[in-house]
Amino acid sequence: MIKVSGLTKDYGARRAIHNLNFDAQQGEIVGFLGPNGAGKTTTLRILTGYMPPTDGEAIVAGYDVVEESLEVRKRVGYLPETVPLYTDMVVFDYLKFMGDLRKIPNVDARVDEVLDMVGLSDRSNGYIGNLSKGMRQRVGLAQALMHRPEVLILDEPTIGLDPGQVVEVRALIREIGKDRTVLLSTHLLNEAQNICDRVLIINKGKIVAEDTTENLQARLIGAERVIIRVRGESDELAATVKKVKGVQGVETKSDGTVEFEFASGKDVRPEVAKQVISAGYELLELRPLGMSLEEIFLELTGADSKKK
């Protein structure tokens, strides 16, 4: 569990983050998004006990990050963007060393278990310095999981991975997130959309949005947009859809599909489906066309730059 209240950090005269307020619960994966310099890494460093805040409070796994920093560190697994590894060590020995530092019982068995989790069992006897960047990233994730942390904080966890490895690591994070709190910082918007239960968008040190991607879409556009497709001729499809109360903005596209909108909270899709089928059409598709997370991100963080 993470609970942040009024978190502020100053670097001299520059304010990196200002009055942040958010939480993340057990069993939840929260995406932390923002452009470079927005304050993401500063926030993560405070939450892991790496540096104190200038003001405000952060409670991680039930402990204050300033007053009970050592207790927090016992319960947090941290993967920084640049993973600090001993390149002259063998993978197994490195993880065993990290486990010994944390006084993990049956450390050899735990190393084997974690190596299997991150798909590195066949590289356990290889030198870290001989691994690819993607493989090193997995070693970093393995060390973050060694002590079975209650909270996992990941800063760009899939950076440097090939597409196949990205899919595997995302699946691993989703599995980990079932019974842990995961705070995930990323620049990959599709990554947040695919694996996060909720997203926080930070810009210039302030949180500008916090919600599920679906709710953010509805809040920004104020309406739900839907595409409908039928088999065969669809010349009168738009007119048929318009007959349903609550439908607005009906538009026929060049491929014969029809798009329409309805106000958020007033879902008319069942009525539209009934109307279309009653009119004799064979309904093939009826799906929402929300804003992508990329569009949401640009809308929330690009407004200032557009005005300049």
N, C-alpha and C positions, 0 to 999 in steps of 0.2 A: 504494500500500500504506500502511496505517495500523496502527501498533502502539502501544498505550497500556498503561503499566505503573505501577500505584500512583499514578495522577494525582489530585492533591489541590489545591484552591484555597480559600483563606480570604480573606474580606473583613473585616478586623478580627477581631472575636470570632465572626463568623458563618462557618461552613464551608459553602461552596456545593456542592462536590463532594468526595467522600471515597473515596480508594483505588480509582479506576476502572481496570479491566483489560479490554481488548477489542482486537480487530483487525478489519481489513477488507482483503480481498485484491483484486488486480487482476481486473477482470471481475465484480465483485460489487457489488450495490446493497444497502446496509445502512440500515435505517430506525432512527432514533433517536427514541424516543417517551417522553413523560412529561408530567405535568400542569404548569401554570405554576409556575415557581419551583423545578422539580426539578433544574436544573443543565444543561439542554441547551445553551443559548446560551453559558454560561460555557465549557463543553467545546469548542464549535465555535470560540470566540474564541482559545482556547489552541492548538488545532490549526492555525489559520491564522496564528499568530504575532502576533496582536493583543495578547495579554497573556501573561505567563509564569505557569506554575503555581507554587504554594507548595511543592509536593513532587511527586516522581514523574517519569516520563519519557514523552515522546511522540515517536515516530519517524514522519515523514510522507515518503513517496517516498524513503525511505532516509536522511533527514536529521533531526537533532535540532531540535525547534522552538525551543529556547533557544539552543543553541550554534551552530546553522547556520540561523538564522531567515531570512536572505535567500535561501538555497538552497531552503528550503521554499516561500517565497512565489513563487518562479519556477515552481514545479511544481503549485501549487494554484490552482484557480478557486473563487471564493467568492461566493455569492449570499446576502447578509444578508436578514433578514426585512424590514427597511425599506431599500429599494435607494437608495443615494446617487447621484442623477443631477443633471446640470446641465440644468435645465429650459429654459434659454434657448439651448441648442445643438440643431442638427439631428442626427437619429439617426445618420446616416452620419459626420458630423464628430466626434460624441462617441466612437463606436467607433474611428475612426481615431486620435483623440487618445489613447485608452486603449492602442491598439496601438503608437503611437509611444513612449509611456512604457515599454512593455515591449520596445521595439526589435525589433518583429516585421518580418521581411523581406516585401516585396511586400504591404504592409499594406492597400492598397486592395482587392486581390483577396481577401484574407482577410476583410475587412469584408463584401464581397458574399457570400462563402461562408457566413459566420455568420448574416447576415441571412436568407439562404435557409433555413438550418437551423431558425431560430426563427419563420419565417413572417412576417417584417417587410420583405421586399424592396419591397413597395409603399408602405411608410411611411418609406423611407430618407431622403427629403428633407423630412420633416415635423419640426416642432419637438417636442421631448420634452414640453414643457409642455402641448401640445395633445393628447397621447395619453391614452387611458383608463388606469385603474390596471392593468388586465390587460396592456395593451400596454407599459406601463412595466416591468412585471415581465419581459416578454420581452426588453426592452432590457437589463435587469440580467442575465438569463441569457446573453445574447449577449456581454456584456463578460466574463463569467466563462469563456466558451469561447474567447475571442480567441486566447490563447497556447497552445492545445492542451494543457491541463493534464493531468498524469497522475492527479491526484486532484481530484475535484469535491465541494465541500462546499456543500450547499444548505439554507438555513434557511427553511422554509415556502415552497417554490418555486411552489406554485399558488395562493397567497393572492390574492384579488381577481380571479381569472379566472372567466369564465363557463363553464358546463358543457362547451361545445364546445372552448374553449381548454384546459380541464383535461385533456381526453382527448388533445389534441395534445401538450401539454407532457409528460404521462406517457409517451406513446409516444416522445418525444424523449429523455427520461431513460433509458428502457429501452434505446434504441439507443446512447446515450452509454455506458451501463454495460457494454456488451459488451466493451470494451477499456480501460476506466478503472475506478478505484476511486471509488465514489459513496457519500457519507455524507449521508443525507437526514433532516433534522429535520422533523417534521410533527405537527399535532394531528389530522389527518384519518386515522382508523384504517383506513378502506377504501382510502385511498391507499397506505398501507404494505402492506396485504394484497395489493393488486393489482400493485405494481411491485417490492417488495423481496424479495431472496433470503433475507434474515435480518433479524430485528428485535432491537434492544436496548431494554429498558424500564427507565427510570431514575425513581426516586422518592426525594425528600429527599436528593439528592446521591449515591445509591448505585444501582448496577445491580441490579435485582431479578430480571431474566430476560434470557436471551440464547439465541435459537434460531430455527428456522423457525417460522412460525405453526402448521404442522401438528404439529410436535413439541411446541410449547407446549400445544396442545390436549390431546394425549395425556398429557402430564405432569400437567396440572391435573385432568383428569377420570379418569385412570387406566384408561380404557377407550375403545374406539371405538364410536360410536353410528351405526347405519345405518337407513335407511328403505327399505322394500321395497313395491312396488306391482305388482299384477297386473291383467289384464283380467277384467272380469265379477265374479261373486260371490267373496267372499274370507272367508266365515265361518270356514272351517277353516284359514286361512292361518297364523294364530298357532300353532296346534297343530302344523302341518307344520314351521314354523321351529324350534320348541322341540325337535324330534327331533334336531337337529344338535348334536353334542358341542361344548361351548365357548360355545354361545349362552346369554345370560342377559338378564334384564330385558325380556322380550318384552311388547309392549303394542300392542293394536289401537286405532287412532285413529278419530275420528268419520267421517273421509272414506274409511274402509276400508283405508287403508294400515297397515302394521305396522312398528313400530320395535323394534330389539333392540340389545343391546350384546355386545361380546366383549373380552376382555382385550387390552391393547396388546401387539403383537408376536406375536399368535396369530390371524392373519387367517382367519376362517372363511367369508368371503363366497363363495368358489368352491363350498364344500360346501353352503352354503345355496341357491345358485342351482341346483345339481344336484338337491337335495331338492325344491325348489319345482317345477321342470320335470317331475321324475319323478312328482310328485303330480298332474300334468295341468294345472297352471296355465300361462298365457301370461305370462311375466315381462316387465314393461314398464320397471321402474326398480329399481335397486339402488345406492344412493349413500350416502356418509358424511354424517353430520350433526354435524360438529365444532362446538366453541365458536367464535363469531366473535371477531375480534381485539378488538372492543369489550368483549366479556365477559371475555376474558383480561386486558385492560388494567384493567378495573374490579376484577377479582378480585385482581390483584397490587398495585394502587395504592390501592384503596379500603378495604382491610382495617382500617387504623388508624382511618379516619374512622368505620367502622361500630361500632367498639368504644367510641367516645366518646359 
